[in-house]
Amino acid sequence: MLFDFTKVPPEQAYKLIVSSIVPRPVAWVVSQDREGRINAAPYSFFNAFSSNPVVVGIGCGQRPPGVVKDTLANIEATGQFVVNLVSAENAAQMNITAIDFPHGVDELAEAGLTTAPSSLVKVPRIAESPVALECEIFQFVPTGHHTIVMGRVIAMHVRDDCVQDASRFYLDTPKMELVGRMHGGGWYARTTDRVEIPRIPLADWQARAKG
């Protein structure tokens, strides 16, 4: 079935996209306003887009229409934020921080979470998260009702037991037990169900064709 996005209403296009582009990694974004008040919110419009420099992006919508979310307002004010990845162990607490609390409420306190100091930015990270990316603003990209926030990653924290070999920069990805966003109002996927599909060298593929 064809869905013509030039004719589909935006609300319905959103439903189609979030039901099909899955799983999506979750950015658990911590930001801070100029007075030092902390905000934490999860975003599944998120991914990594560049390795040199390392750039990640999150899509920040409006709530209500015409009013920017605290995350975007804070990043615009300070130029800094921290992306924390979500493990299965703290997924329920992440969901609490997604509640539409009034402005000024500390979502991390509501969820029973703690912060740890970052190394290069003033914004703290979530201590319970297995991976935290310290970011400085790289670029804002307005896209209709969303603003894509591109952040340059300047430091990365990885829980010690998830580091296989620091000298070779090898991480134990399965041990992180990260979750991804699926469809509907509350479906997520664990990354514990994996399948390995090795890359095929061109020479091997050509040899197969000759055989």
Order of alpha helices (4+ residues) and beta strands (2+ residues): alpha-beta-beta-beta-beta-beta-alpha-beta-alpha-alpha-beta-beta-beta-beta-beta-beta-alpha-beta-beta-alpha
